Amino acid sequence: MRRLVNQQPGRGAAFGLSALPFILIVAAYLFYSHARLLENPGDKLLPAPATIAATLHEYAFEEDERSGEYLLWNDTWASLERLLTALAISAFLGVTLGVAIGVLPYLKATLAPFVAVVSLIPPLAILPILFIVVGLGEVAKITLIVIGVTPVIARDLSMRVAELPREQIIKAQTLGASTWHLVLRVVLPQMWPRLLDALRLTLGSAWLFLIAAEAIASTEGLGYRIFLVRRYLAMDVILPYVAWITLLAFSMDGLLRLFRAKAFAWAKAGV
Amino acid sequence: MTQVTVKHLWKTFGNQVVLENVNLHVGDHEFVTIVGASGCGKTTFLRMLLGMETPSRGEFLIDGNALPSEPGPDRGIVFQRYSLFPHLTVMQNLLLGLELRGAPLCGRLFGAARRRALERAKELLDAVGLAAAADKYPQQLSGGMQQRLSIAQSVICEPKILLLDEPFGALDPGITADMHLLILKLWNMNKMTIFMVTHDLQESFELGTRLLVFDKVRVDPQAPDAFGATITFNIPLKGHREPVQAPMPGG
């Protein structure tokens, strides 16, 4: 008998094993949903798959009576627009700040402790301040995500810059590189794949901030809808919405990973 | 013409004396090899030449001018490792020096200037035997090929002084002989002054026109940091100023 650490599943077995937890959780849901509905046909906590499918169809393919919109797509678009705008702003600020702090010792001395402190402020705690200062509109929601994500990206990238071998930086200078050259030709090109990694890691918290902001003050969006129907115990809406959000986040993560592998062949993941 | 002069040079870190009273004169087109036990200030000496360290006392002059306190294009460097840019192909690594010097704003060349630079880079790539690997990334190359590229990358900028910090220390002994031929060829082509730190005594005698031995003259067992190292032997050698054809015996 070989040691457990040396036992590897085959390709087929690995796929089956990865599906196992999902199958188990679906089976458990179906079992308990059935059991509860037998006892009380009006139970709202674990709706039957047919009920969920009907609701989903209604949200995705039928116009809403009051607004005349397809609610699911409308909510999805509203949320994605906020999320992607905020991530783009965060990526730009994070790279600028992170690389500048990583490259320039004077800026590092000035800003690194400040960024470290700011990154520890719980963004949700200052959400009320944002609502007071910039109002309840889109700006507040986007700002919340930017405030939550940017310091993390900036700190991560400044550390990645510091990890570049000293030899590389010296060598570039002996090839005639100015500070600007160093940033443009040596540091930045090596930071792009790191930025994609940082974005993947912050994706989870970005969604968290988005849904929190939408829950509190919004009139559309995935987070808004979930918190709206919570009052009616509408699990048949909440459950597919949660699954949809998860699928969106999962796809974004996968796209970022794929793009990194294609665009930066020189940077093997994890190297 | 490049003259390197060192007068009463001291280097201390806190209470620790690393180098004491180093005096040296190196003329044009010399190949200086530097040997010595570990921790004898060889690398500190090289780092001062590079501009990464400043002398604590004394003078370090190139052509009569004080050494700049930061690395610059007049002094090339080849480290033992990590001196290539992983995000650039072999060709792009080689072009980088020409691009940086030709384009202060964007660091890239275009049009005729780029074609000229490409031609020059191709020539050198042929000379160091890497033409077939032009589109590969550094991590796809063997250790010997990486060092050849690193040397070519420095040489393309035509530095007055080339510094080599144990450049062949991590290579297979079989490859080292080829590398010796290559470095002698480039040295004679560009007429630069080379300073090379090495652990290999035979290599230092074989390549150099001047061999420097760094060692401590005085040692106090109660205070090992009190005295620093200096140049204990400064031996002129024959060297290989004429082009080398056949592989060197015993290389």
Boltz contact constraints between the chains, C-beta under 6 A:
constraints:
  - contact:
      token1: [A, 165]
      token2: [B, 82]
      max_distance: 6.0
  - contact:
      token1: [A, 167]
      token2: [B, 79]
      max_distance: 6.0
  - contact:
      token1: [A, 167]
      token2: [B, 82]
      max_distance: 6.0
  - contact:
      token1: [A, 167]
      token2: [B, 83]
      max_distance: 6.0
  - contact:
      token1: [A, 170]
      token2: [B, 71]
      max_distance: 6.0
  - contact:
      token1: [A, 171]
      token2: [B, 83]
      max_distance: 6.0
  - contact:
      token1: [A, 173]
      token2: [B, 71]
      max_distance: 6.0
  - contact:
      token1: [A, 174]
      token2: [B, 71]
      max_distance: 6.0
  - contact:
      token1: [A, 174]
      token2: [B, 76]
      max_distance: 6.0
  - contact:
      token1: [A, 174]
      token2: [B, 77]
      max_distance: 6.0
  - contact:
      token1: [A, 175]
      token2: [B, 96]
      max_distance: 6.0
  - contact:
      token1: [A, 175]
      token2: [B, 97]
      max_distance: 6.0
  - contact:
      token1: [A, 175]
      token2: [B, 100]
      max_distance: 6.0
  - contact:
      token1: [A, 175]
      token2: [B, 157]
      max_distance: 6.0
  - contact:
      token1: [A, 176]
      token2: [B, 73]
      max_distance: 6.0
  - contact:
      token1: [A, 176]
      token2: [B, 100]
      max_distance: 6.0
  - contact:
      token1: [A, 176]
      token2: [B, 101]
      max_distance: 6.0
  - contact:
      token1: [A, 177]
      token2: [B, 100]
      max_distance: 6.0
  - contact:
      token1: [A, 181]
      token2: [B, 100]
      max_distance: 6.0
  - contact:
      token1: [A, 181]
      token2: [B, 107]
      max_distance: 6.0
  - contact:
      token1: [A, 184]
      token2: [B, 107]
      max_distance: 6.0
  - contact:
      token1: [A, 185]
      token2: [B, 107]
      max_distance: 6.0
  - contact:
      token1: [A, 189]
      token2: [B, 87]
      max_distance: 6.0
  - contact:
      token1: [A, 190]
      token2: [B, 87]
      max_distance: 6.0
  - contact:
      token1: [A, 266]
      token2: [B, 86]
      max_distance: 6.0
  - contact:
      token1: [A, 266]
      token2: [B, 87]
      max_distance: 6.0
  - contact:
      token1: [A, 266]
      token2: [B, 137]
      max_distance: 6.0
